[in-house]
Amino acid sequence: MKRLLLKLGLFVLAAAIVNVAVAWGCAAFVPLRSSDRVASGVTSPTSPSWIAGDFHRFGHRRIEFGSLGAENMHEMFKSSAGMADPALIARLPSENRTVPAGCYQQCFILLDEAGWPMLAGSAEHANIGSGEVTRFAVQLSPADSTATDIWPHRFLPIRPIWPGFAINTLFYAVILSLLFTAPGFVRRRRRIKRGLCPACAYPVGESETCTECGRRLIDASS
């Protein structure tokens, strides 16, 4: 029983490591472009307001909020995109639901999420008037400007997203268990068909116990 629990624990630990590696790979090597925008809008019908943009690509999502203070730009954006989806606006930190005074077109908030098959980790990067601050992330050097036409910042997210992190870990644990157990299962089936002991490959007869390794053949074939 202890051996089984130890194996399960090792599989879960290895799966969690793979989960983090995949999320970081998606965050670092799947650049987002303006063509990946799936939703946008303004968070307030009056100026100043946040421009909200939601970008999706394989294993990578970015929600960005940029301040918009110039009334003519606000009206232009409002006429083309309208109000942002309430679910998108709800992603704004509660203390920043309105654009801080003095931001105008200089403030922004970036929420990065990464992982596959579900988003499993998140990061935050913002400048709300007091300098740029990165939270729950390891910031990488800016991406090559030719690789993306939106914010070039890249982050490795370190804050888990639940239940996505747990589901991904279970997903990778199943894959790892199959990779490790399938070869042994196939090997045992082949030995049985050839009339050999499934455990040690010694030829067996009518006995229920292998005369070479002493294993019960029924137990060794299970």
N, C-alpha and C positions, 0 to 999 in steps of 0.2 A: 504493500500500500504506500509506504514511504517513497519507494522507488518511483511509483507511478506519479505521485504528487510532485516529486522532484522533476520528473520529465515534463509534466504539465507546466510547472513554474518556469522551467528553462525555455519552453516553447513560447510562453506568454512574454517573457522578457525579450527573447529574440524577436518576436513579432512586434513588440513595442519599439524596439530599435529600428526595425525595418520601416515601421510606420513613420517615425520621425525622419528617417533618411529620405523616404519618398516625399514627404511634405516639404522638406528643405530643398530637395531636387526640383520640385515643381516651382517653389518660390524663387529659386535662383536661376533656373534655366528655361522657364516658360514666360517669356516677356509678353506683356499686355500692350495692345495697341488701341487706338481710338475706335477702330472697327470692331473691337470686342465689346463695345458698350451695349448693354442690354436694357438699361433704363436710365433716365435722367430727369432733371427738373429742378425747380427752385424750391427752397424750404419755406419761403415766406412770400406773400403777395406784395410786400412793400420792401423798399430798399432801406438799409442794407440786408442782404440775404445770402444764404449759402447756395452755391451751385452743387447739386448732388449728381454724382455719376457712378453707375454700377457696371463694373467690367468683369466678364467671365471668360475663362479659357480653361483648357484641360488642367485640372488640378490646382487652379489658381484663380482667386477672386480678389478684386480690389474695389473698395468703396471709397470714393474721394469726395471731399467737401472743400470747395474753394470759395473764398469770400468775394462778393460782387457788390461793390458800392456805387458804381457809376449808374445813374438812373437810365441812361440811354441803352447801356449794355444789358441791364436788367430787363428792360422792356423787350429788347430783341430776343433774349433768351426765353423770356416768359411766353412770347408769342409762338415760339417754335417748339417748346417743350412743356410748358405749363407747370403745374405743381408736381413735385416729386411724390412718389408713392409713400403713403404713411409708414409702411414698413421700413422704407429706406431712411426716412427722417428719424425714425425711432432708433436708428443705429448711432445717431449723434450722442456723444456724452451729454448727460443731463445739464452739466454746467455750461455747455456750449450750444444749446439749442438756438440761441440768438447769436449773431456775429458780435464779438466783443468790440467795444468802441475803439476806433482808431485803426481797425484792421484794413478796411476798404478792400483792396485787391491784393493784399500781401499775406493773408492768413490762409492756412489750409489744414485739413485733417485727413490722414490716410489710414484706412483700416485694411490690412492685408490678411488674407486667409488662404491656406494651402493644404493640400492632402488629396489622396485618392484611395479608394473610390468615393469617400466623403471628405469634406473639409475637416481637418483634424487639429490645426494650429492657427493661432492668430497673432497679429502684431499691430502696434499703433505707432504712428509717426505724425507729429503735428507741429505747427508753428502758429500760435494764437497771440502773437504780439510780444512774447518774452523769449524768443529764440526757439530753434528747433529742438524738439525733445522726442526721443525714441523710447518706447515702453514695450515690455514683453517681447523683445526681439534682439537679434544680433544684426546690426546694420552692415551691409556689404558696400564695397565701393560702388559708385553710381554706374549703371549699365551704359554700354556704348550707345551714344545718341542715335546711331543708325539702326539700333535694334528695336527701339520703341519710340512712339511719338506722344506718349503721355509722361507722367512723372517718372524720371529715371531711377528713383530710389529703389533699392532692393533690400529685402530683409529675410532673415531666417526666423520664423515665428517660434516662440517658446511657450506660449500660453495655450494649454489644451482647449479644444472646443468639444463640449459634451453634447450629445452622445457620440459624435463623429469619431473622436479619438478611440473610444472603447470599441465601436463597431469595426473600425479599420484594424485595430489590434487583433480582434477575433478573426477577421478575414485573413490576415497574414498568418496567424497561428494555425489555421486550418491548412493553408497552403504549405507552410513549413512542415507540418506533421505528415502531410501526404508525401512530400519530397523525401522525408527521412524514413518513412515506414514502407512506402511502396516497393523499393528495391528488395527489402527483406521478405515482404509478402510474396513477391514474384519468385524469388529464389526458393522459398519453402515449397511453393506450389510445384515448381519444376522438379525438385528433389522427390516429392511424393509420387509424381507421375513416373519417375525413373526407378521407383522402388528403393529409395534411399531414405535415411533418417533425415527429417526436415531440419534437425538441429546441427548435426555434424557431417552429414552426407555419407555415412557408413551404410553399406548394404544391409537391409533388414530382411528378416524372414517372417515367421508367423507370430513371434513374440511381441507382446505389447510394450516391451522395454528394449531400447537399443542396447545391444551387447557391447558397444564401443564406448558410448558416453553415459549410459545408464539413465538417460531421459526416457520418461514414458512417451511413447510415440504419439499418443492422443494429445498430451500436453504440449509436445514440441511442435505439433502441426497446427496448433491454435494460435 
